[in-house]
Amino acid sequence: MQISARNALKGTVKSITPGAVNAEIVIEVAPGLEVTAVITKSSVERLGIAIGREAYAIIKSSDVLVAVD
């Protein structure tokens, strides 16, 4: 896999919550550390995403917000 994004977190699919059009995917990237993404149901099927399979959470820096108290 080659990709221009610099933030690719490899992990294991922990859960899939299907909706009418989209699905919520939870990827555990380290023990107790999870990343949640919402993707289309057709992408879940096309990519063969399933609980227990390895997957990457890829984060574009333009889509990450940082906040402090």
C-alpha positions in Angstrom: 0.0 0.0 0.0 1.3 3.4 -0.9 -0.4 6.5 0.3 0.4 10.2 0.6 -1.2 10.6 4.1 1.4 10.6 6.9 -0.8 9.3 9.7 -1.6 5.6 9.1 -2.5 3.6 12.2 -2.5 -0.1 11.8 -4.9 -2.1 14.0 -7.6 -4.7 14.3 -11.3 -4.2 13.5 -13.0 -4.4 16.9 -16.6 -3.6 15.9 -18.9 -2.8 13.0 -22.2 -1.0 13.5 -24.1 -0.9 10.2 -26.6 1.8 9.4 -28.9 2.4 6.5 -26.2 3.9 4.3 -23.0 4.1 6.4 -21.3 1.9 8.9 -19.3 2.8 12.0 -16.0 1.0 12.2 -13.9 0.8 15.4 -10.2 -0.1 15.0 -8.1 -0.9 18.0 -4.7 0.5 17.3 -3.2 -0.4 20.7 -4.5 -2.0 23.8 -7.3 0.3 25.0 -6.7 2.8 22.2 -9.5 2.9 19.5 -10.1 5.0 16.4 -13.7 5.2 15.1 -14.5 5.9 11.5 -17.8 6.2 9.5 -17.6 4.9 6.0 -20.2 3.7 3.4 -21.7 0.3 3.7 -20.5 -0.4 0.1 -16.9 0.4 1.2 -17.2 -2.1 4.1 -18.2 -4.8 1.6 -15.7 -3.8 -1.2 -12.8 -3.8 1.3 -13.8 -6.9 3.0 -13.8 -5.3 6.4 -14.7 -7.8 9.2 -14.3 -8.0 12.9 -10.8 -9.4 13.8 -9.2 -8.4 10.5 -6.3 -5.9 10.3 -7.1 -2.5 8.9 -5.5 1.0 8.8 -7.0 4.2 10.1 -5.6 6.8 7.8 -5.9 10.4 9.0 -5.4 13.4 6.8 -3.9 16.3 8.7 -6.4 18.7 7.1 -9.2 16.7 8.9 -7.8 16.5 12.4 -8.8 19.1 15.0 -6.8 19.8 18.1 -8.2 21.4 21.3 -7.0 22.3 24.8 -8.8 23.4 27.9 
